[in-house]
């Protein structure tokens, strides 16, 4: 299913993507771009040492520049997957911004002697970018999740963020033969931000493969966030998130994640061995 939402269905033809300056005046002094943020490495994977506020600021710069760019929210599972997947490793290396989604990434970076200020959860970064989009007039597009989920999420989010324009939606259950049509729909919708909810690493690979062709200034994989925004999945209570145990809450609620969670102890062992090799323990 596809469509545009701003308090309803947007049936007007989309205008070409414009930088923020065409929608809203911005200060002359531009904030530093993502390439100026400190970037560290955890088991060879880049991680930008940014706070949530800095990540949002950097995302705004990327949209303003107008060139196709990509944000990755990384966690121990994705880092471990990249160890044996050169394609994914290259995608992470080439991403414009890589934020530490999992608390395990923050722990590992600090253990290895890097200053990473805080966790930047993907779902919260998405919410912050939606608020930014509503304030600055960015159009957004949701791609992914089961049929109907993106539409439900769009309806809820436009109520939650007054002024937010959802230029279109499409579910994530399609094959390669359908990609050209979907990409054409995205281009016609002319969003400033494309959120892709296909789960990692499929979403990162899809974005990297189609980044230039989609022509969207900013693309970001958001995993299961659309299910959360649509009200189909509940996040962990605040105190569980604050304790860094959201991964455990999700495992208890979704036992099918057990196999994926095996990456966590392997990640911890690899990090400890790396720290020992560097005489950091």
DOZA-550549 format. One record per residue (C-alpha): residue in one letter; x, y, z. Coordinates in nm, 2 decimals. Last residue first. Layout:
<pts>
(pt 'A' (X Y Z))
...
</pts>
This chain:
<pts>
(pt 'X' (4.23 -0.47 3.08))
(pt 'X' (4.36 -0.22 2.81))
(pt 'X' (4.67 -0.41 2.72))
(pt 'X' (4.59 -0.38 2.35))
(pt 'X' (4.56 -0.75 2.31))
(pt 'X' (4.35 -0.76 2.62))
(pt 'X' (4.11 -0.51 2.48))
(pt 'X' (4.08 -0.71 2.16))
(pt 'X' (4.02 -1.03 2.36))
(pt 'X' (3.75 -0.85 2.56))
(pt 'X' (3.59 -0.71 2.25))
(pt 'X' (3.58 -1.06 2.08))
(pt 'X' (3.44 -1.21 2.40))
(pt 'X' (3.16 -0.95 2.43))
(pt 'X' (3.07 -0.99 2.06))
(pt 'X' (3.04 -1.37 2.09))
(pt 'X' (2.83 -1.32 2.40))
(pt 'X' (2.60 -1.08 2.21))
(pt 'X' (2.58 -1.27 1.88))
(pt 'X' (2.38 -1.55 2.04))
(pt 'X' (2.10 -1.29 2.05))
(pt 'X' (2.01 -1.37 1.69))
(pt 'X' (1.93 -1.72 1.79))
(pt 'X' (1.71 -1.61 2.08))
(pt 'X' (1.51 -1.36 1.87))
(pt 'X' (1.23 -1.61 1.84))
(pt 'X' (1.17 -1.57 2.21))
(pt 'X' (1.00 -1.24 2.14))
(pt 'X' (0.87 -1.08 2.47))
(pt 'X' (1.16 -1.23 2.68))
(pt 'X' (1.41 -1.14 2.41))
(pt 'X' (1.28 -0.79 2.37))
(pt 'X' (1.31 -0.73 2.75))
(pt 'X' (1.66 -0.87 2.74))
(pt 'X' (1.77 -0.63 2.46))
(pt 'X' (1.60 -0.34 2.65))
(pt 'X' (1.84 -0.41 2.94))
(pt 'X' (2.05 -0.10 2.93))
(pt 'X' (1.93 0.00 3.28))
(pt 'X' (1.78 0.32 3.14))
(pt 'X' (1.58 0.11 2.88))
(pt 'X' (1.45 -0.11 3.16))
(pt 'X' (1.35 0.19 3.37))
(pt 'X' (1.17 0.34 3.07))
(pt 'X' (0.95 0.04 3.01))
(pt 'X' (1.05 -0.18 2.71))
(pt 'X' (0.89 -0.08 2.38))
(pt 'X' (0.55 -0.22 2.28))
(pt 'X' (0.48 -0.37 1.94))
(pt 'X' (0.17 -0.32 1.72))
(pt 'X' (0.11 0.05 1.82))
(pt 'X' (0.18 0.17 1.46))
(pt 'X' (0.48 0.36 1.59))
(pt 'X' (0.62 0.04 1.74))
(pt 'X' (0.56 -0.16 1.43))
(pt 'X' (0.72 0.12 1.23))
(pt 'X' (1.03 0.10 1.45))
(pt 'X' (1.11 -0.26 1.37))
(pt 'X' (1.43 -0.20 1.19))
(pt 'X' (1.49 0.18 1.13))
(pt 'X' (1.73 0.19 0.84))
(pt 'X' (1.81 0.55 0.74))
(pt 'X' (1.81 0.74 0.41))
(pt 'X' (1.88 1.12 0.37))
(pt 'X' (1.89 1.34 0.06))
(pt 'X' (1.67 1.10 -0.14))
(pt 'X' (1.78 1.04 -0.50))
(pt 'X' (1.62 0.69 -0.51))
(pt 'X' (1.87 0.59 -0.78))
(pt 'X' (2.17 0.71 -0.58))
(pt 'X' (2.08 0.52 -0.26))
(pt 'X' (1.95 0.20 -0.43))
(pt 'X' (2.22 -0.06 -0.35))
(pt 'X' (2.32 0.12 -0.02))
(pt 'X' (1.96 0.15 0.09))
(pt 'X' (1.88 -0.21 0.02))
(pt 'X' (2.20 -0.34 0.19))
(pt 'X' (2.13 -0.14 0.50))
(pt 'X' (1.77 -0.26 0.51))
(pt 'X' (1.87 -0.62 0.47))
(pt 'X' (2.13 -0.60 0.75))
(pt 'X' (1.93 -0.54 0.96))
(pt 'X' (1.55 -0.53 0.96))
(pt 'X' (1.33 -0.41 0.67))
(pt 'X' (1.21 -0.08 0.80))
(pt 'X' (1.35 0.18 0.56))
(pt 'X' (1.30 0.55 0.65))
(pt 'X' (1.35 0.79 0.35))
(pt 'X' (1.41 1.15 0.44))
(pt 'X' (1.37 1.45 0.20))
(pt 'X' (1.09 1.29 0.02))
(pt 'X' (1.03 1.34 -0.36))
(pt 'X' (0.71 1.14 -0.39))
(pt 'X' (0.79 1.08 -0.76))
(pt 'X' (1.14 0.95 -0.66))
(pt 'X' (0.98 0.71 -0.41))
(pt 'X' (0.73 0.59 -0.66))
(pt 'X' (1.01 0.53 -0.92))
(pt 'X' (1.20 0.33 -0.65))
(pt 'X' (0.89 0.12 -0.59))
(pt 'X' (0.85 0.05 -0.96))
(pt 'X' (1.21 -0.04 -1.01))
(pt 'X' (1.21 -0.26 -0.70))
(pt 'X' (0.92 -0.49 -0.81))
(pt 'X' (1.14 -0.74 -0.99))
(pt 'X' (1.37 -0.75 -0.69))
(pt 'X' (1.10 -0.89 -0.47))
(pt 'X' (0.84 -0.72 -0.24))
(pt 'X' (0.73 -0.75 0.12))
(pt 'X' (0.85 -0.43 0.28))
(pt 'X' (0.53 -0.23 0.27))
(pt 'X' (0.51 0.10 0.09))
(pt 'X' (0.44 0.45 0.22))
(pt 'X' (0.43 0.81 0.08))
(pt 'X' (0.49 1.18 0.12))
(pt 'X' (0.44 1.17 0.50))
(pt 'X' (0.42 1.54 0.59))
(pt 'X' (0.47 1.63 0.95))
(pt 'X' (0.31 1.97 1.04))
(pt 'X' (0.17 1.84 1.38))
(pt 'X' (0.39 1.56 1.51))
(pt 'X' (0.17 1.32 1.71))
(pt 'X' (-0.12 1.33 1.48))
(pt 'X' (0.11 1.29 1.17))
(pt 'X' (0.28 1.00 1.36))
(pt 'X' (-0.04 0.81 1.42))
(pt 'X' (-0.15 0.82 1.06))
(pt 'X' (0.20 0.74 0.93))
(pt 'X' (0.23 0.44 1.17))
(pt 'X' (-0.10 0.30 1.05))
(pt 'X' (0.00 0.34 0.68))
(pt 'X' (0.34 0.19 0.75))
(pt 'X' (0.18 -0.11 0.92))
(pt 'X' (-0.07 -0.18 0.64))
(pt 'X' (0.13 -0.45 0.46))
(pt 'X' (0.41 -0.58 0.69))
(pt 'X' (0.72 -0.37 0.76))
(pt 'X' (0.90 -0.15 0.50))
(pt 'X' (0.93 0.18 0.33))
(pt 'X' (0.82 0.50 0.51))
(pt 'X' (0.86 0.83 0.32))
(pt 'X' (0.93 1.17 0.48))
(pt 'X' (0.88 1.53 0.36))
(pt 'X' (1.09 1.79 0.54))
(pt 'X' (0.90 2.11 0.64))
(pt 'X' (1.15 2.23 0.90))
(pt 'X' (0.95 2.17 1.22))
(pt 'X' (0.77 1.85 1.11))
(pt 'X' (1.10 1.71 0.97))
(pt 'X' (1.28 1.79 1.30))
(pt 'X' (1.01 1.61 1.50))
(pt 'X' (1.04 1.32 1.26))
(pt 'X' (1.41 1.32 1.30))
(pt 'X' (1.38 1.31 1.68))
(pt 'X' (1.13 1.02 1.66))
(pt 'X' (1.38 0.83 1.43))
(pt 'X' (1.66 0.90 1.67))
(pt 'X' (1.44 0.75 1.95))
(pt 'X' (1.37 0.44 1.75))
(pt 'X' (1.74 0.40 1.65))
(pt 'X' (1.87 0.43 2.01))
(pt 'X' (2.16 0.67 2.04))
(pt 'X' (2.37 0.53 2.33))
(pt 'X' (2.59 0.78 2.50))
(pt 'X' (2.91 0.98 2.51))
(pt 'X' (3.15 0.76 2.31))
(pt 'X' (3.50 0.84 2.43))
(pt 'X' (3.72 0.55 2.31))
(pt 'X' (3.96 0.35 2.52))
(pt 'X' (3.87 0.00 2.41))
(pt 'X' (3.65 -0.05 2.71))
(pt 'X' (3.47 0.27 2.62))
(pt 'X' (3.39 0.15 2.27))
(pt 'X' (3.28 -0.19 2.39))
(pt 'X' (3.04 -0.05 2.65))
(pt 'X' (2.89 0.20 2.40))
(pt 'X' (2.85 -0.08 2.14))
(pt 'X' (2.69 -0.31 2.41))
(pt 'X' (2.43 -0.03 2.48))
(pt 'X' (2.30 -0.09 2.13))
(pt 'X' (2.22 0.20 1.89))
(pt 'X' (2.57 0.34 1.86))
(pt 'X' (2.55 0.59 1.56))
(pt 'X' (2.70 0.55 1.22))
(pt 'X' (2.68 0.86 1.01))
(pt 'X' (2.77 0.92 0.64))
(pt 'X' (2.79 0.54 0.57))
(pt 'X' (3.09 0.43 0.36))
(pt 'X' (3.26 0.21 0.63))
(pt 'X' (2.92 0.06 0.73))
(pt 'X' (2.85 -0.03 0.36))
(pt 'X' (3.20 -0.18 0.32))
(pt 'X' (3.15 -0.40 0.62))
(pt 'X' (2.81 -0.51 0.49))
(pt 'X' (2.97 -0.62 0.16))
(pt 'X' (3.26 -0.78 0.35))
(pt 'X' (3.02 -1.01 0.55))
(pt 'X' (3.19 -1.22 0.80))
(pt 'X' (3.28 -0.96 1.06))
(pt 'X' (2.99 -0.75 0.94))
(pt 'X' (2.75 -0.98 1.11))
(pt 'X' (2.93 -0.93 1.44))
(pt 'X' (2.89 -0.55 1.40))
(pt 'X' (2.53 -0.58 1.31))
(pt 'X' (2.45 -0.80 1.61))
(pt 'X' (2.65 -0.58 1.85))
(pt 'X' (2.45 -0.27 1.75))
(pt 'X' (2.46 -0.01 1.47))
(pt 'X' (2.22 0.26 1.37))
(pt 'X' (2.33 0.35 1.01))
(pt 'X' (2.27 0.69 0.85))
(pt 'X' (2.29 0.73 0.47))
(pt 'X' (2.34 1.01 0.22))
(pt 'X' (2.20 1.11 -0.12))
(pt 'X' (2.32 1.47 -0.17))
(pt 'X' (2.08 1.75 -0.07))
(pt 'X' (2.32 1.95 0.15))
(pt 'X' (2.03 2.05 0.37))
(pt 'X' (1.94 1.69 0.44))
(pt 'X' (2.29 1.60 0.54))
(pt 'X' (2.31 1.91 0.77))
(pt 'X' (1.99 1.81 0.94))
(pt 'X' (2.12 1.46 1.00))
(pt 'X' (2.43 1.61 1.16))
(pt 'X' (2.21 1.81 1.40))
(pt 'X' (2.00 1.50 1.48))
(pt 'X' (2.32 1.31 1.55))
(pt 'X' (2.46 1.59 1.77))
(pt 'X' (2.14 1.60 1.98))
(pt 'X' (2.15 1.22 2.03))
(pt 'X' (2.51 1.24 2.13))
(pt 'X' (2.79 1.16 1.89))
(pt 'X' (3.10 0.94 1.89))
(pt 'X' (3.05 0.81 1.54))
(pt 'X' (3.11 0.43 1.52))
(pt 'X' (3.31 0.27 1.25))
(pt 'X' (3.34 -0.12 1.25))
(pt 'X' (3.68 -0.27 1.28))
(pt 'X' (3.61 -0.46 1.60))
(pt 'X' (3.48 -0.13 1.74))
(pt 'X' (3.62 0.17 1.56))
(pt 'X' (3.61 0.54 1.64))
(pt 'X' (3.48 0.84 1.46))
(pt 'X' (3.50 1.19 1.61))
(pt 'X' (3.25 1.42 1.43))
(pt 'X' (3.38 1.64 1.15))
(pt 'X' (3.26 1.41 0.87))
(pt 'X' (2.91 1.44 1.01))
(pt 'X' (2.89 1.81 0.92))
(pt 'X' (2.96 2.09 1.16))
(pt 'X' (2.68 2.34 1.21))
(pt 'X' (2.63 2.60 0.94))
(pt 'X' (2.67 2.96 1.03))
(pt 'X' (2.43 3.15 0.80))
(pt 'X' (2.13 3.05 1.02))
(pt 'X' (1.85 2.87 0.84))
(pt 'X' (1.55 3.01 0.66))
(pt 'X' (1.26 2.77 0.60))
(pt 'X' (1.13 2.59 0.30))
(pt 'X' (1.38 2.67 0.03))
(pt 'X' (1.66 2.69 0.28))
(pt 'X' (1.57 2.34 0.39))
(pt 'X' (1.69 2.20 0.06))
(pt 'X' (1.43 2.12 -0.20))
(pt 'X' (1.31 1.78 -0.33))
(pt 'X' (1.11 1.83 -0.64))
(pt 'X' (0.73 1.90 -0.58))
(pt 'X' (0.50 1.60 -0.53))
(pt 'X' (0.17 1.59 -0.71))
(pt 'X' (-0.12 1.65 -0.48))
(pt 'X' (-0.30 1.35 -0.34))
(pt 'X' (-0.18 1.38 0.02))
(pt 'X' (-0.40 1.14 0.21))
(pt 'X' (-0.50 1.26 0.56))
(pt 'X' (-0.37 1.47 0.85))
(pt 'X' (-0.06 1.50 0.63))
(pt 'X' (-0.03 1.16 0.47))
(pt 'X' (0.09 1.04 0.14))
(pt 'X' (0.01 0.71 -0.02))
(pt 'X' (0.12 0.35 -0.07))
(pt 'X' (0.00 0.00 0.00))
</pts>
